[in-house]
């Protein structure tokens, strides 16, 4: 999970993604996600920072993705006005 969030650049740093998961601010299909949780296409991710929540659908899994291709790995369902 933390690697997916970093690879897709939903969260820019893996340590921040790990902390968010550990604090219960990341959900997979409505359930709290551990940093080591595996994601698969079709999963819904809800990521909360402060009062902002973004919702995303996983489209593909790649171990590495250039910045130009990272956004193709997910679909934005809803996104906060400002990024994380």
Secondary structure in CASP SS format (residue, H / E / C, confidence):
PFRMAT SS
TARGET T0000
AUTHOR 0000-0000-0000
METHOD secondary structure of the structure
MODEL  1
X C 1.00
X H 1.00
X H 1.00
X H 1.00
X H 1.00
X H 1.00
X H 1.00
X H 1.00
X C 1.00
X C 1.00
X C 1.00
X C 1.00
X C 1.00
X H 1.00
X H 1.00
X H 1.00
X H 1.00
X H 1.00
X H 1.00
X H 1.00
X H 1.00
X H 1.00
X C 1.00
X C 1.00
X C 1.00
X E 1.00
X E 1.00
X E 1.00
X C 1.00
X C 1.00
X E 1.00
X E 1.00
X C 1.00
X C 1.00
X C 1.00
X C 1.00
X C 1.00
X C 1.00
X C 1.00
X C 1.00
X C 1.00
X C 1.00
X C 1.00
X E 1.00
X E 1.00
X E 1.00
X E 1.00
X E 1.00
X E 1.00
X C 1.00
X C 1.00
X E 1.00
X E 1.00
X E 1.00
X E 1.00
X E 1.00
X E 1.00
X E 1.00
X C 1.00
X C 1.00
X C 1.00
X C 1.00
X C 1.00
X C 1.00
X C 1.00
X C 1.00
X H 1.00
X H 1.00
X H 1.00
X H 1.00
X H 1.00
X H 1.00
X H 1.00
X E 1.00
X E 1.00
X E 1.00
X E 1.00
X E 1.00
X C 1.00
X C 1.00
X C 1.00
X C 1.00
X C 1.00
X C 1.00
END
